């Protein structure tokens, strides 16, 4: 890999500045959790306030001295800013502090690099890292002169910086080619599921809301789940049986976060398409978190950005086991449609109610009827069985088959037309 990480945790000084010019401030507590998720060991958290960022160092001279003193006192290896820094600000800070400096985007990219497991996930992370880093290459190569040309190649040549930039751009080009192939395979799988008339249910939500735990409970899977930000990065699909409906595909996706770096949204667009093209979204919310309403708004913003805001959605309030006197419950709107559900993915309380709600939402236009098939209609009979739509079969003396079926109206019409 182009990027290598230290084996152990790095001592880090965290910096958060409240800016009067910004209405939507980052959360310091979430930032500290991000740092710990990346493997950093915070030794001091420096906070302050300014009207607007300093063009050169983001912080003022006094705050810069305070950060430098903390770095020296704790012999910190890293300074993390809960903000987006420009390449020049990052370089100036590293020169002044004599240690590595990373902004919020770089920190999230590092966490993604640790969590990626699949080939596609690793490619997407590396792409986002390279695009973020190509503008920050100056820091290490300003002391090198231009290379000397050989016979027939004399002239200015290229600086080491230019060589590195060219090498990275070529790598970006190669990664994009690889992602095109992976995305074509993903699209082929999606078309196959569509032809088989199997709906997709996508779990979405803020990072660490409990999506993977709920996925494991619903699908009987063993997807990695942990109490940390971005425990799951790669999209995982499992086939499940929905009571009173039939088979469906359940998809576990990457968690969202406030101000998710645009580079990551772009890099993971192919994975997020599983969400945009789903038949039903389960928006998992950590109801035990005091900021769950704000987190819900942040997820809705990302859903709108990836064109998934119009997909039918069921709100799933998770972790009720951490609340006092809260029992599993299914709430409906005035028309009787399920809209909100309270459960605990950890204990399994309320999961049967969730499966019931999914069956209702997926089967809102479901047909239950008896149909008679002639002996020469065996192919249609086989397709109904393959779809899991047959509940009872009777055969009379003439060989005519009577089937009690239940399936979506659109699927039945399509099968009868073929």
MARVO-652365 format. One record per residue (C-alpha): residue number from 1; x negated, y negated, z. Coordinates in nm, 4 decimals, padded with zeros to 6 digits. Each point is the difference from the previous one (the first is absolute). Example, Ala and Ser with C-alpha at 12.3 -4.5 7.8 and 13.67 -1.06 7.14 Angstrom:
NODE:seq:px:py:pz
NODE:1:-01.2300:00.4500:00.7800
NODE:2:-00.1370:-00.3440:-00.0660
END
This chain:
NODE:seq:px:py:pz
NODE:1:00.0000:00.0000:00.0000
NODE:2:-00.1072:-00.3572:-00.0642
NODE:3:00.0770:-00.0996:00.3581
NODE:4:-00.1520:00.1754:00.2999
NODE:5:00.1058:-00.0477:00.3582
NODE:6:-00.1939:00.0408:00.3259
NODE:7:00.0533:00.3256:00.1871
NODE:8:00.0785:-00.1584:00.3358
NODE:9:00.2179:-00.2874:00.1173
NODE:10:-00.1367:-00.3489:-00.0514
NODE:11:00.0100:-00.2641:00.2722
NODE:12:00.2087:-00.2870:-00.1309
NODE:13:00.1005:-00.3523:00.0958
NODE:14:00.3578:-00.0786:-00.1069
NODE:15:00.1049:-00.3500:-00.1077
NODE:16:00.3546:-00.1342:-00.0314
NODE:17:00.0779:-00.3657:-00.0725
NODE:18:00.3518:-00.1442:00.0131
NODE:19:00.0348:-00.2332:-00.2978
NODE:20:00.2565:-00.2797:00.0117
NODE:21:00.0154:00.0041:-00.3804
NODE:22:00.1277:00.3597:00.0009
NODE:23:00.3551:00.0776:00.1142
NODE:24:-00.0359:00.3798:-00.0171
NODE:25:-00.2915:00.0824:00.2324
NODE:26:-00.1712:00.3371:00.0264
NODE:27:00.0556:00.2024:00.3181
NODE:28:-00.3124:00.0159:00.2252
NODE:29:00.1130:00.3252:00.1678
NODE:30:00.0542:00.1704:-00.3335
NODE:31:-00.3407:-00.1247:-00.1126
NODE:32:-00.1681:00.1562:00.3033
NODE:33:00.1779:00.3281:-00.0758
NODE:34:-00.1195:-00.0227:-00.3609
NODE:35:-00.3572:-00.0439:00.1218
NODE:36:00.0234:00.3035:00.2267
NODE:37:00.1600:00.2038:-00.2799
NODE:38:-00.3032:-00.0800:-00.2157
NODE:39:-00.2301:00.1380:00.2700
NODE:40:-00.1235:-00.3354:00.1322
NODE:41:-00.0660:-00.0532:00.3708
NODE:42:00.1243:-00.3528:00.0854
NODE:43:-00.2211:-00.1651:00.2607
NODE:44:00.1523:-00.3482:-00.0022
NODE:45:00.3056:-00.1665:-00.1536
NODE:46:-00.0518:-00.3677:-00.0813
NODE:47:00.3090:-00.2112:-00.0660
NODE:48:00.0526:-00.3619:-00.0926
NODE:49:00.2100:-00.2391:-00.2032
NODE:50:-00.0573:-00.2426:-00.2880
NODE:51:00.2098:-00.2104:-00.2330
NODE:52:-00.1558:00.1689:-00.3028
NODE:53:-00.3015:00.2248:-00.0724
NODE:54:-00.3455:-00.1526:-00.0374
NODE:55:-00.1104:00.0262:-00.3634
NODE:56:-00.3485:00.1240:00.0887
NODE:57:00.0396:00.2315:00.3007
NODE:58:00.3789:00.0243:00.0506
NODE:59:-00.0558:-00.1024:00.3650
NODE:60:-00.1447:-00.3222:00.1382
NODE:61:-00.3585:-00.0442:00.1255
NODE:62:00.0954:00.0456:00.3663
NODE:63:00.1919:00.3225:-00.0614
NODE:64:-00.2844:00.1235:-00.2233
NODE:65:-00.2452:-00.0466:00.2877
NODE:66:00.2380:00.1880:00.2324
NODE:67:00.0175:00.2930:-00.2436
NODE:68:-00.3794:-00.0002:-00.0441
NODE:69:-00.0474:00.0065:00.3794
NODE:70:00.2389:00.2978:00.0286
NODE:71:-00.1845:00.1865:-00.2766
NODE:72:-00.3316:-00.0593:00.1763
NODE:73:00.1330:00.0891:00.3464
NODE:74:00.1567:00.3300:-00.1083
NODE:75:-00.2489:00.0728:-00.2810
NODE:76:00.3020:00.0414:-00.2249
NODE:77:-00.0486:00.1553:-00.3412
NODE:78:00.3151:-00.1418:-00.1547
NODE:79:00.2312:-00.3030:00.0186
NODE:80:00.3597:00.0577:-00.1119
NODE:81:00.2276:-00.2895:-00.1003
NODE:82:00.3769:00.0368:00.0099
NODE:83:00.0209:-00.2100:-00.3149
NODE:84:-00.0891:00.0070:-00.3678
NODE:85:-00.3441:-00.1510:-00.0559
NODE:86:-00.1362:-00.1333:-00.3272
NODE:87:-00.3266:00.1537:-00.1293
NODE:88:-00.1898:-00.3191:00.0869
NODE:89:00.1446:-00.0126:00.3545
NODE:90:-00.1005:00.3631:00.0517
NODE:91:-00.3551:-00.0662:-00.1203
NODE:92:-00.0349:-00.3144:00.2124
NODE:93:00.1269:00.1780:00.3104
NODE:94:-00.2400:00.2935:-00.0488
NODE:95:-00.2907:-00.2421:-00.0387
NODE:96:00.0977:-00.1917:00.3134
NODE:97:00.0854:00.3036:00.2157
NODE:98:-00.2736:00.2318:-00.1309
NODE:99:00.2359:00.2985:-00.0177
NODE:100:00.2642:00.1441:-00.2282
NODE:101:00.3307:-00.1840:-00.0310
NODE:102:00.3229:00.1581:-00.1208
NODE:103:00.3404:-00.1577:-00.0552
NODE:104:00.3437:00.1570:00.0461
NODE:105:00.0187:00.1260:-00.3583
NODE:106:-00.3429:00.1637:00.0229
NODE:107:00.0982:00.1637:00.3294
NODE:108:00.3194:00.1501:-00.1450
NODE:109:-00.1941:00.1206:-00.3033
NODE:110:-00.2449:00.1757:00.2315
NODE:111:00.2833:00.1769:00.1839
NODE:112:00.1468:00.1099:-00.3319
NODE:113:-00.3419:00.1349:-00.1020
NODE:114:-00.0067:00.2155:00.3148
NODE:115:00.3557:00.1305:-00.0419
NODE:116:-00.0003:00.0871:-00.3725
NODE:117:00.0096:00.3763:-00.0545
NODE:118:00.1257:00.0630:-00.3530
NODE:119:-00.1942:-00.0673:-00.3189
NODE:120:00.2503:-00.2687:-00.0993
NODE:121:-00.0128:-00.1644:00.3434
NODE:122:-00.3801:-00.0164:-00.0045
NODE:123:00.0001:-00.1515:-00.3484
NODE:124:00.2562:-00.2617:00.1003
NODE:125:-00.1932:-00.0986:00.3121
NODE:126:-00.3304:-00.0234:-00.1851
NODE:127:00.1643:-00.2134:-00.2685
NODE:128:00.1359:-00.2430:00.2582
NODE:129:-00.3379:-00.0099:00.1803
NODE:130:-00.1943:-00.0686:-00.3178
NODE:131:00.2345:-00.2774:-00.1119
NODE:132:-00.0248:-00.1572:00.3455
NODE:133:-00.3801:00.0307:00.0101
NODE:134:-00.0982:-00.1085:-00.3514
NODE:135:00.0480:-00.3659:00.0982
NODE:136:-00.2079:00.0478:00.3168
NODE:137:-00.3166:00.1470:-00.1525
NODE:138:-00.2073:-00.3144:00.0259
NODE:139:-00.0895:00.0550:00.3615
NODE:140:-00.2736:00.2585:-00.0563
NODE:141:-00.1636:-00.0972:-00.3261
NODE:142:-00.0702:-00.3739:-00.0040
NODE:143:-00.3736:00.0575:00.0626
NODE:144:-00.0589:00.2159:-00.3109
NODE:145:-00.1308:-00.1496:-00.3264
NODE:146:00.1054:00.1046:-00.3457
NODE:147:-00.1324:00.3257:-00.1364
NODE:148:-00.2737:-00.0162:-00.2597
NODE:149:00.0835:00.1210:-00.3503
NODE:150:-00.2203:00.2419:-00.1946
NODE:151:-00.1193:-00.0291:-00.3584
NODE:152:00.2833:-00.1340:-00.2067
NODE:153:00.1987:-00.0668:00.3180
NODE:154:-00.1810:-00.3045:00.1347
NODE:155:00.2115:-00.2793:00.1355
NODE:156:00.1947:-00.0894:00.3067
NODE:157:00.1281:00.3541:00.0561
NODE:158:00.2539:00.0724:00.2745
NODE:159:-00.0170:-00.0709:00.3684
NODE:160:00.0531:00.2905:00.2389
NODE:161:00.3309:-00.1667:00.0882
NODE:162:00.1126:00.0112:-00.3629
NODE:163:-00.1040:00.3648:-00.0290
NODE:164:00.2003:00.0885:00.3102
NODE:165:00.3035:-00.1902:-00.1259
NODE:166:-00.0218:00.1805:-00.3348
NODE:167:-00.0366:00.3365:00.1752
NODE:168:00.3056:-00.0678:00.2184
NODE:169:00.2111:-00.1175:-00.2947
NODE:170:-00.0894:00.3215:-00.1852
NODE:171:00.0976:00.2042:00.3068
NODE:172:00.3307:-00.1904:00.0210
NODE:173:00.0623:00.0824:-00.3660
NODE:174:-00.0705:00.3710:00.0628
NODE:175:00.2249:00.0080:00.3080
NODE:176:00.2864:-00.1559:-00.1960
NODE:177:-00.0388:00.2701:-00.2653
NODE:178:00.0135:00.2690:00.2701
NODE:179:00.3088:-00.1568:00.1573
NODE:180:00.1784:-00.0076:-00.3365
NODE:181:-00.0390:00.3795:-00.0202
NODE:182:00.1143:00.0533:00.3597
NODE:183:00.2995:-00.2292:-00.0494
NODE:184:00.0968:00.1885:-00.3156
NODE:185:00.0006:00.3234:00.2042
NODE:186:00.2082:-00.1668:00.2710
NODE:187:00.2488:-00.1267:-00.2578
NODE:188:00.0225:00.3478:-00.1531
NODE:189:00.0840:00.1463:00.3408
NODE:190:00.2597:-00.2711:00.0527
NODE:191:00.1625:00.0776:-00.3370
NODE:192:00.0040:00.3718:00.0851
NODE:193:00.1848:-00.0712:00.3252
NODE:194:00.2415:-00.2246:-00.1890
NODE:195:00.0728:00.2723:-00.2557
NODE:196:00.0629:00.2430:00.2848
NODE:197:00.2498:-00.2500:00.1463
NODE:198:-00.1784:-00.0019:00.3361
NODE:199:00.0302:-00.3369:00.1794
NODE:200:-00.2951:-00.1582:00.1777
NODE:201:00.0152:-00.1380:00.3554
NODE:202:-00.2859:-00.2366:00.0862
NODE:203:-00.1104:-00.0873:00.3541
NODE:204:-00.1063:-00.3631:00.0295
NODE:205:-00.0824:-00.2232:00.2931
NODE:206:-00.2593:-00.2005:00.1840
NODE:207:-00.3225:00.1777:00.0780
NODE:208:00.0144:00.2191:00.3123
NODE:209:00.3820:00.0037:00.0026
NODE:210:00.0007:00.3809:00.0140
NODE:211:00.0642:00.0867:-00.3665
NODE:212:-00.2381:00.2964:-00.0095
NODE:213:00.1386:00.1438:00.3248
NODE:214:00.3515:-00.0225:-00.1431
NODE:215:-00.1220:00.1507:-00.3291
NODE:216:-00.1496:00.2969:00.1864
NODE:217:00.3182:00.0512:00.2007
NODE:218:00.2263:-00.0147:-00.3063
NODE:219:-00.2194:00.2050:-00.2342
NODE:220:-00.1640:00.2383:00.2462
NODE:221:-00.3345:-00.1296:-00.1283
NODE:222:-00.3313:-00.0688:00.1711
NODE:223:-00.0874:-00.3393:-00.1504
NODE:224:-00.2581:-00.1876:00.2074
NODE:225:00.1733:-00.2266:00.2513
NODE:226:-00.1649:-00.2155:00.2646
NODE:227:00.0740:-00.3034:00.2152
NODE:228:-00.2110:-00.2335:-00.2118
NODE:229:00.0424:-00.2393:-00.2887
NODE:230:-00.0041:00.1541:-00.3485
NODE:231:-00.0288:00.3600:00.1241
NODE:232:00.1611:00.1001:-00.3309
NODE:233:-00.1255:-00.1422:-00.3274
NODE:234:00.0688:00.2587:-00.2695
NODE:235:00.3543:00.0625:-00.1165
NODE:236:00.1192:00.3511:00.0965
NODE:237:00.2991:00.1798:-00.1535
NODE:238:00.1988:00.2922:00.1439
NODE:239:00.3187:00.1741:-00.1122
NODE:240:00.2709:00.0067:00.2679
NODE:241:00.3538:00.1379:00.0192
NODE:242:00.2622:-00.2641:00.0846
NODE:243:00.3107:00.1461:00.1691
NODE:244:00.3205:-00.0329:-00.2031
NODE:245:-00.1991:-00.1268:-00.2969
NODE:246:-00.2873:00.2200:-00.1161
NODE:247:-00.3720:-00.0373:-00.0779
NODE:248:-00.1802:-00.3357:00.0109
NODE:249:-00.3593:-00.1265:-00.0074
NODE:250:-00.1252:-00.1810:00.3105
NODE:251:-00.2902:-00.2441:-00.0526
NODE:252:-00.2237:-00.1388:00.2753
NODE:253:-00.1700:-00.3247:-00.1070
NODE:254:-00.2631:-00.2449:00.1200
NODE:255:00.1114:-00.2322:00.2790
NODE:256:00.0478:-00.3706:-00.0652
NODE:257:-00.1520:-00.2846:00.1998
NODE:258:00.0520:-00.3743:00.0192
NODE:259:-00.1821:-00.1815:-00.2797
NODE:260:-00.1109:00.3249:-00.1635
NODE:261:-00.2917:-00.1080:-00.2230
NODE:262:00.1180:-00.0544:-00.3566
NODE:263:-00.2909:00.2098:-00.1297
NODE:264:00.1358:00.2975:00.1946
NODE:265:00.3550:-00.0481:-00.1244
NODE:266:-00.1358:-00.0011:-00.3557
NODE:267:-00.2361:00.2952:00.0544
NODE:268:00.2720:00.2113:00.1624
NODE:269:00.2763:-00.0988:-00.2417
NODE:270:00.0070:00.3513:-00.1509
NODE:271:00.0464:00.1565:00.3445
NODE:272:00.2589:-00.2603:00.0965
NODE:273:00.1972:00.0835:-00.3145
NODE:274:00.1162:00.3104:00.1894
NODE:275:00.1843:-00.2491:00.2203
NODE:276:00.1335:-00.2197:-00.2805
NODE:277:00.1371:00.2991:-00.1932
NODE:278:00.1445:00.1883:00.2977
NODE:279:00.3715:00.0767:00.0285
NODE:280:00.0074:-00.0873:00.3706
NODE:281:-00.2332:-00.1854:00.2384
NODE:282:-00.0296:00.0849:00.3683
NODE:283:-00.1336:-00.3196:00.1573
NODE:284:-00.1654:00.1264:00.3211
NODE:285:-00.0217:-00.2620:00.2763
NODE:286:-00.1881:00.0242:00.3306
NODE:287:00.2849:-00.1270:00.2150
NODE:288:-00.2199:00.0170:00.3127
NODE:289:-00.2228:-00.2753:-00.1420
NODE:290:00.1107:-00.3487:00.1063
NODE:291:-00.0843:-00.1350:-00.3466
NODE:292:00.2019:00.2582:-00.1931
NODE:293:00.2321:-00.2632:-00.1514
NODE:294:-00.2967:-00.1940:-00.1414
NODE:295:-00.1577:00.3225:-00.1285
NODE:296:00.3293:00.0899:-00.1713
NODE:297:-00.0058:-00.3341:-00.1833
NODE:298:-00.3596:00.0606:-00.1110
NODE:299:00.0904:00.3418:-00.1428
NODE:300:00.2972:-00.1505:-00.1844
NODE:301:-00.2326:-00.2574:-00.1573
NODE:302:-00.2319:00.2728:-00.1320
NODE:303:00.2984:00.2020:-00.1264
NODE:304:00.1123:-00.3058:-00.1950
NODE:305:-00.3519:-00.0443:-00.1400
NODE:306:-00.0070:00.3568:-00.1381
NODE:307:00.3567:-00.0249:-00.1378
NODE:308:00.1448:00.2430:00.2556
NODE:309:00.2377:-00.2393:00.1771
NODE:310:00.3019:00.1328:-00.1914
NODE:311:-00.0541:00.3663:00.0924
NODE:312:00.2664:00.1272:00.2481
NODE:313:-00.1474:-00.0133:00.3510
NODE:314:00.0741:00.1499:00.3414
NODE:315:-00.1545:-00.1698:00.3049
NODE:316:-00.1539:00.2597:00.2330
NODE:317:-00.0767:-00.1323:00.3481
NODE:318:-00.2716:00.2332:00.1293
NODE:319:-00.1606:00.0576:00.3432
NODE:320:00.3186:-00.0228:00.2064
NODE:321:-00.1741:00.2360:00.2441
NODE:322:-00.1981:-00.3080:00.1124
NODE:323:00.3193:-00.1927:00.0775
NODE:324:00.2122:00.0362:00.3111
NODE:325:00.3509:00.1408:-00.0398
NODE:326:-00.0052:00.0070:-00.3812
NODE:327:00.1646:00.3024:-00.1582
NODE:328:-00.0057:00.1122:-00.3648
NODE:329:00.2761:-00.1725:-00.1963
NODE:330:00.1173:-00.0525:-00.3568
NODE:331:00.1462:-00.3420:-00.0815
NODE:332:00.2215:-00.0664:-00.3039
NODE:333:00.1238:-00.3050:-00.1866
NODE:334:00.3675:-00.0920:-00.0478
NODE:335:00.0327:00.2414:-00.2917
NODE:336:-00.1372:00.2888:00.2093
NODE:337:-00.3359:00.0118:-00.1779
NODE:338:-00.3016:00.0867:00.2251
NODE:339:-00.2208:-00.3090:00.0427
NODE:340:-00.1997:00.0455:00.3204
NODE:341:-00.1192:00.2980:00.2018
NODE:342:-00.1721:00.0331:00.3386
NODE:343:-00.2328:00.2975:00.0595
NODE:344:-00.3335:00.1263:00.1298
NODE:345:-00.2280:00.1676:-00.2526
NODE:346:-00.2232:00.1211:00.2845
NODE:347:00.2722:00.1887:00.1906
NODE:348:00.2258:00.0714:-00.2990
NODE:349:00.2991:-00.1638:00.1670
NODE:350:00.2337:-00.1412:-00.2653
NODE:351:-00.1660:00.1733:-00.2977
NODE:352:00.3131:00.2142:-00.0712
NODE:353:00.1974:-00.3260:-00.0149
NODE:354:-00.2561:-00.1344:-00.2467
NODE:355:00.0365:00.3033:-00.2267
NODE:356:00.3775:-00.0425:00.0150
NODE:357:-00.0300:-00.3669:-00.0981
NODE:358:-00.2347:00.0842:-00.2887
NODE:359:00.2468:00.2595:-00.1266
NODE:360:00.2792:-00.2590:00.0082
NODE:361:-00.2049:-00.2690:-00.1753
NODE:362:-00.1324:00.2296:-00.2715
NODE:363:00.3381:00.1685:-00.0456
NODE:364:00.2250:-00.3061:-00.0153
NODE:365:00.1167:00.1040:-00.3466
NODE:366:-00.0040:00.3753:00.0579
NODE:367:00.2579:00.2247:-00.1641
NODE:368:00.1422:00.3060:00.1767
NODE:369:00.2094:00.2205:-00.2260
NODE:370:00.0594:00.3480:-00.1387
NODE:371:-00.0931:00.0704:-00.3604
NODE:372:00.0696:00.3082:-00.2127
NODE:373:-00.2720:00.1338:-00.2300
NODE:374:00.0399:00.2448:-00.2870
NODE:375:-00.2411:00.2963:-00.0228
NODE:376:-00.1932:-00.1786:-00.2798
NODE:377:-00.0714:-00.3011:00.2269
NODE:378:-00.2703:00.1753:00.1987
NODE:379:-00.2547:-00.2725:-00.0743
NODE:380:00.2183:-00.2663:00.1667
NODE:381:00.0529:00.2320:00.2983
NODE:382:-00.3789:00.0458:00.0352
NODE:383:-00.0600:-00.3774:-00.0141
NODE:384:00.2618:-00.0635:00.2690
NODE:385:-00.1689:00.2561:00.2243
NODE:386:-00.3433:-00.1524:-00.0718
NODE:387:00.1388:-00.3375:00.1049
NODE:388:00.1226:00.1508:00.3291
NODE:389:00.3543:-00.1101:-00.0811
NODE:390:00.1836:00.3346:00.0358
NODE:391:00.1603:00.0733:00.3369
NODE:392:00.2208:00.2938:-00.0925
NODE:393:00.0519:00.2274:-00.2995
NODE:394:00.2949:00.2240:-00.0910
NODE:395:00.0327:00.2281:-00.3061
NODE:396:00.3409:00.1173:-00.1292
NODE:397:00.0846:00.3176:-00.1941
NODE:398:-00.0536:-00.1727:-00.3365
NODE:399:-00.3568:-00.0926:00.0902
NODE:400:00.0843:-00.3675:00.0440
NODE:401:-00.2082:-00.1659:00.2703
NODE:402:00.1445:-00.2529:00.2437
NODE:403:-00.2585:-00.2213:00.1722
NODE:404:00.0482:-00.2321:00.2947
NODE:405:-00.2548:-00.2765:-00.0649
NODE:406:-00.1189:-00.3199:00.1648
NODE:407:-00.2367:-00.2447:-00.1754
NODE:408:-00.0245:-00.3651:-00.1113
NODE:409:00.2561:-00.0948:-00.2654
NODE:410:-00.2690:-00.1216:-00.2453
NODE:411:-00.1835:00.3324:00.0267
NODE:412:00.3191:00.2000:-00.0637
NODE:413:00.0908:-00.2098:-00.3043
NODE:414:-00.3513:00.0442:-00.1393
NODE:415:00.0062:00.3794:00.0533
NODE:416:00.3410:00.0355:-00.1631
NODE:417:-00.1106:-00.2011:-00.3049
NODE:418:-00.3134:00.2093:-00.0638
END
